[in-house]
Amino acid sequence: MEKHSETQHHHHHDASALSGKKIFWVTLLNATITTTEVIGGLLSGSLALLSDAMHNLSDTLAIALSYVANKISRRPNNERKTFGYKRAEILAAFINSGVLLILSGVLIYEGIQRFFNPEPIDGLLLIIVAVIGLVANLLSVLFLKKDSKENLNIKASYLHLLSDTISSVGVVLGGIAIMLWQIRWIDPIITILIALYIMREAWHVVKDTVNILMQSSPELDYNDILEDIKKIQHVKGIHHVHAWMTDEHNIYFEAHVDLADLPLSDVDRILCEIECYLKEHHDISHVTLQPEFNREDEKSMFCSKHTKEKENHGN
């Protein structure tokens, strides 16, 4: 006998749908910025502007990927995808942030090379193109800022755009320094600083998405959960606990529940009480519980591979 409950997070789905529309327009806007900056970078000779253009090119592809993943994630569950398609957005976030890390490494290398071998730069043209990019990137950031707080996929795209906004600010300031004082080495310095900032921000998204894709356990206080559940009448404890996330919002929890000798009619009530506790106090949305009475098996909270091998050998 197993008890399963599932709660829906409509507000998250609505936010994703809204973000999908915004992402579509941001993609078109970013493609225009990329074209402008590539031409401006080649004409002005600025590595910082070309690096900004490279970011924008990766942004255009990344945001397009986010848009597609956003669409896919809202498909309904089916017999082949019983968990649905929620992880499409997690995959997109992982790819986008991973690409950012690689691009940042390339830009740091190029910046170091350019620092020791500076080239002439047209400061005025650099400033004009960078200002155009700054305005467009700032608009894109404002579009996605709100939804980036609730969705890792949107957050990855938001970070791409935020990094380009900061990059554009740096390029504008660098252009002013070059035009007024001919300080050409400031161009690669700005490039390196921007790349380091992007790497730090992208790493957090990579870490979060890898944890979800590897089905790492969410940050739950398992000792508190155990003690609180044992306070429920007729519950001796829980074991064989598994907890994981399909995306950043949906936590799955399953466990075996040790029950005292009681009428079968009371079992469902106790399981419902446990489910309500997990939902209200730990924001767990999907719960699967297996009730047991005097069953001879391993009673540790987390069943290890070694324990399972012993059980299989005994059978």
C-alpha positions as CSV (number, residue, x, y, z in Angstrom):
1,M,0.0,0.0,0.0
2,E,1.5,3.3,-1.0
3,K,0.1,6.8,-0.6
4,H,1.0,9.5,-3.2
5,S,0.1,13.2,-3.2
6,E,0.9,15.9,-5.7
7,T,0.5,19.6,-5.4
8,Q,0.6,22.1,-8.3
9,H,2.5,25.3,-8.4
10,H,0.4,27.3,-10.8
11,H,2.2,30.6,-10.0
12,H,5.5,29.1,-11.2
13,H,4.0,27.9,-14.5
14,D,2.4,31.3,-15.1
15,A,5.7,33.0,-14.5
16,S,7.4,30.7,-17.0
17,A,4.8,31.4,-19.7
18,L,5.2,35.1,-19.2
19,S,9.0,34.8,-19.3
20,G,8.7,32.9,-22.6
21,K,7.1,35.8,-24.3
22,K,9.7,38.2,-22.9
23,I,12.6,35.9,-23.9
24,F,11.3,35.8,-27.5
25,W,11.6,39.6,-27.8
26,V,14.8,39.8,-25.9
27,T,16.3,37.3,-28.4
28,L,15.5,39.6,-31.4
29,L,16.8,42.6,-29.6
30,N,20.0,40.8,-28.7
31,A,20.6,39.7,-32.3
32,T,20.5,43.3,-33.4
33,I,23.0,44.3,-30.7
34,T,25.4,41.5,-31.8
35,T,25.5,42.6,-35.4
36,T,26.1,46.3,-34.4
37,E,28.9,45.5,-32.0
38,V,30.7,43.1,-34.4
39,I,30.8,45.8,-37.1
40,G,31.8,48.4,-34.5
41,G,34.5,46.3,-32.9
42,L,36.1,45.5,-36.3
43,L,36.1,49.1,-37.4
44,S,37.3,50.5,-34.0
45,G,39.8,47.8,-33.3
46,S,38.5,47.3,-29.7
47,L,38.9,43.8,-28.1
48,A,36.5,44.9,-25.3
49,L,33.8,45.7,-27.9
50,L,34.4,42.4,-29.8
51,S,34.2,40.5,-26.5
52,D,30.9,42.3,-25.8
53,A,29.7,41.2,-29.2
54,M,30.8,37.7,-28.5
55,H,28.8,37.7,-25.3
56,N,25.9,39.0,-27.1
57,L,26.2,36.3,-29.8
58,S,26.3,33.7,-27.1
59,D,23.4,35.5,-25.4
60,T,21.3,35.4,-28.6
61,L,21.8,31.6,-28.9
62,A,21.4,31.1,-25.2
63,I,18.2,33.1,-24.9
64,A,16.8,31.3,-27.9
65,L,17.6,28.0,-26.2
66,S,15.9,29.3,-23.0
67,Y,12.9,30.2,-25.0
68,V,12.6,26.7,-26.6
69,A,13.3,25.0,-23.2
70,N,10.6,27.2,-21.7
71,K,8.1,26.0,-24.2
72,I,9.1,22.3,-23.8
73,S,8.9,22.5,-20.0
74,R,5.2,23.3,-20.1
75,R,4.3,20.2,-22.0
76,P,2.0,17.8,-20.0
77,N,3.2,14.6,-18.5
78,N,2.8,11.4,-20.6
79,E,3.6,7.7,-20.4
80,R,7.2,8.2,-21.6
81,K,7.8,11.3,-19.5
82,T,6.0,10.7,-16.3
83,F,7.8,13.5,-14.6
84,G,7.0,15.8,-17.4
85,Y,9.5,18.1,-19.2
86,K,10.5,20.4,-16.4
87,R,14.2,19.6,-16.7
88,A,14.4,21.0,-20.2
89,E,14.9,24.4,-18.6
90,I,17.5,23.0,-16.2
91,L,19.4,21.5,-19.1
92,A,19.2,24.9,-20.9
93,A,20.5,26.7,-17.8
94,F,23.4,24.3,-17.5
95,I,24.4,24.7,-21.1
96,N,24.1,28.4,-21.0
97,S,26.1,28.9,-17.9
98,G,28.7,26.4,-19.0
99,V,29.2,28.3,-22.3
100,L,29.6,31.5,-20.3
101,L,32.4,29.9,-18.3
102,I,34.2,28.8,-21.4
103,L,33.8,32.1,-23.1
104,S,35.0,33.9,-20.1
105,G,38.2,31.8,-20.1
106,V,38.8,32.6,-23.7
107,L,38.3,36.3,-23.1
108,I,40.7,36.4,-20.2
109,Y,43.4,34.7,-22.4
110,E,42.8,37.2,-25.2
111,G,42.8,40.1,-22.7
112,I,46.2,39.1,-21.4
113,Q,47.6,38.8,-24.9
114,R,46.2,42.2,-25.9
115,F,47.6,43.8,-22.7
116,F,51.1,43.0,-23.7
117,N,50.5,43.8,-27.4
118,P,48.1,46.9,-27.4
119,E,46.6,47.9,-30.7
120,P,45.2,51.4,-31.8
121,I,41.5,51.9,-31.0
122,D,39.0,54.4,-32.3
123,G,37.6,55.7,-29.0
124,L,34.7,57.7,-30.3
125,L,33.3,54.9,-32.4
126,L,33.8,52.5,-29.5
127,I,31.7,54.8,-27.2
128,I,28.9,55.2,-29.8
129,V,28.5,51.5,-30.4
130,A,28.9,50.6,-26.7
131,V,26.2,53.1,-25.7
132,I,23.8,51.5,-28.2
133,G,24.6,48.1,-26.7
134,L,24.2,49.4,-23.2
135,V,20.7,50.8,-23.7
136,A,19.5,47.6,-25.5
137,N,21.0,45.3,-22.9
138,L,19.6,47.4,-20.0
139,L,16.1,47.0,-21.5
140,S,16.6,43.3,-21.8
141,V,17.7,43.0,-18.2
142,L,14.7,44.9,-17.0
143,F,12.4,42.6,-19.0
144,L,13.7,39.5,-17.3
145,K,14.7,40.7,-13.8
146,K,11.5,39.8,-12.0
147,D,11.2,36.3,-13.4
148,S,14.9,35.4,-12.9
149,K,14.2,35.1,-9.2
150,E,11.9,32.1,-9.7
151,N,13.4,30.2,-12.6
152,L,17.0,28.9,-13.1
153,N,16.6,28.9,-16.9
154,I,15.5,32.5,-16.9
155,K,18.2,33.3,-14.4
156,A,20.9,31.9,-16.7
157,S,19.6,34.1,-19.6
158,Y,19.3,37.1,-17.2
159,L,22.9,36.6,-16.1
160,H,24.0,36.6,-19.8
161,L,22.3,39.9,-20.3
162,L,23.4,41.4,-17.0
163,S,27.0,40.6,-17.8
164,D,26.6,42.3,-21.1
165,T,25.1,45.4,-19.5
166,I,28.0,45.6,-17.1
167,S,30.4,44.9,-20.0
168,S,28.9,47.8,-22.0
169,V,29.3,50.1,-19.1
170,G,33.0,49.1,-18.8
171,V,33.4,49.5,-22.6
172,V,31.9,53.0,-22.5
173,L,34.2,54.1,-19.7
174,G,37.2,52.5,-21.5
175,G,36.3,54.3,-24.7
176,I,36.2,57.6,-22.8
177,A,39.7,56.9,-21.3
178,I,41.1,55.9,-24.7
179,M,39.6,59.0,-26.4
180,L,40.7,61.5,-23.8
181,W,44.0,60.1,-22.5
182,Q,45.0,57.4,-25.1
183,I,45.1,54.7,-22.3
184,R,44.9,51.7,-24.6
185,W,45.8,49.1,-22.0
186,I,42.4,49.8,-20.2
187,D,40.6,47.9,-23.0
188,P,42.0,44.5,-22.1
189,I,41.9,45.3,-18.3
190,I,38.1,45.9,-18.6
191,T,37.7,42.7,-20.7
192,I,39.5,40.6,-18.0
193,L,37.5,42.1,-15.1
194,I,34.2,41.5,-16.9
195,A,35.2,37.9,-17.6
196,L,36.1,37.2,-14.0
197,Y,32.7,38.7,-12.8
198,I,30.8,36.5,-15.3
199,M,32.7,33.4,-14.3
200,R,31.7,33.9,-10.7
201,E,28.0,34.4,-11.5
202,A,27.9,31.5,-14.0
203,W,29.5,29.1,-11.6
204,H,26.6,29.4,-9.1
205,V,24.1,28.4,-11.9
206,V,26.3,25.5,-13.0
207,K,26.5,24.2,-9.4
208,D,22.7,24.5,-8.9
209,T,21.8,22.8,-12.2
210,V,24.3,20.0,-11.7
211,N,22.9,19.3,-8.3
212,I,19.4,19.0,-9.8
213,L,20.5,16.9,-12.8
214,M,22.4,14.6,-10.4
215,Q,19.3,14.2,-8.2
216,S,21.2,15.6,-5.2
217,S,19.1,15.9,-2.1
218,P,17.5,19.3,-1.5
219,E,18.6,21.2,1.6
220,L,16.2,19.7,4.1
221,D,16.7,19.1,7.9
222,Y,16.2,15.4,7.9
223,N,16.8,15.0,11.7
224,D,14.0,17.5,12.3
225,I,11.7,15.7,9.8
226,L,12.4,12.4,11.5
227,E,11.7,13.7,15.0
228,D,8.6,15.6,14.0
229,I,7.1,12.6,12.2
230,K,7.8,10.3,15.2
231,K,5.7,12.7,17.3
232,I,2.6,11.6,15.2
233,Q,0.7,9.0,17.1
234,H,1.4,5.3,16.0
235,V,4.5,6.3,14.0
236,K,7.7,4.7,15.1
237,G,10.0,6.3,12.5
238,I,10.9,6.5,8.9
239,H,13.7,4.9,6.8
240,H,14.8,4.4,3.2
241,V,14.4,8.1,2.6
242,H,14.9,9.5,-0.9
243,A,14.5,13.2,-1.7
244,W,15.3,14.9,-5.0
245,M,14.2,17.8,-7.3
246,T,13.0,17.8,-10.9
247,D,13.5,21.6,-11.1
248,E,14.2,24.4,-8.6
249,H,10.6,24.4,-7.4
250,N,9.4,20.8,-7.2
251,I,10.8,18.6,-4.4
252,Y,10.0,14.8,-4.4
253,F,10.1,12.8,-1.2
254,E,9.7,9.1,-0.6
255,A,10.1,7.0,2.5
256,H,9.1,3.8,4.4
257,V,7.0,4.6,7.5
258,D,7.2,2.2,10.5
259,L,3.8,2.0,12.1
260,A,2.6,0.5,15.4
261,D,-0.1,-2.2,15.4
262,L,-3.3,-0.4,14.5
263,P,-6.4,-0.8,12.4
264,L,-5.9,-0.6,8.6
265,S,-8.5,2.1,8.4
266,D,-6.2,4.4,10.4
267,V,-3.2,4.1,8.1
268,D,-4.5,6.4,5.4
269,R,-5.2,9.1,8.0
270,I,-1.7,8.9,9.4
271,L,-0.1,9.0,6.0
272,C,-2.2,12.1,5.1
273,E,-1.0,13.8,8.3
274,I,2.6,13.1,7.4
275,E,2.0,14.5,3.8
276,C,0.5,17.7,5.2
277,Y,3.4,18.2,7.6
278,L,6.0,17.8,4.8
279,K,4.1,20.1,2.5
280,E,3.5,22.9,5.0
281,H,6.8,22.8,6.9
282,H,9.3,21.8,4.2
283,D,7.6,22.9,1.0
284,I,7.7,19.3,-0.4
285,S,5.3,19.0,-3.3
286,H,5.3,15.3,-4.1
287,V,5.2,12.7,-1.4
288,T,5.2,8.9,-1.7
289,L,5.0,6.8,1.5
290,Q,5.1,3.1,2.1
291,P,3.6,2.0,5.4
292,E,5.2,-1.0,7.2
293,F,4.6,-3.0,10.4
294,N,7.3,-5.2,12.0
295,R,9.0,-5.7,8.7
296,E,12.5,-7.1,8.9
297,D,14.7,-4.8,6.8
298,E,17.4,-2.2,7.2
299,K,16.0,0.7,9.4
300,S,18.6,3.3,8.6
301,M,17.2,6.6,7.3
302,F,19.2,6.5,4.1
303,C,19.7,3.0,2.6
304,S,23.2,2.7,1.2
305,K,24.4,0.6,-1.7
306,H,26.2,-1.7,0.7
307,T,22.9,-2.2,2.7
308,K,21.0,-3.1,-0.4
309,E,23.6,-5.6,-1.5
310,K,23.3,-7.3,1.9
311,E,19.5,-7.5,1.6
312,N,19.7,-8.9,-1.9
313,H,22.3,-11.5,-0.7
314,G,20.0,-12.5,2.2
315,N,17.1,-13.1,-0.2
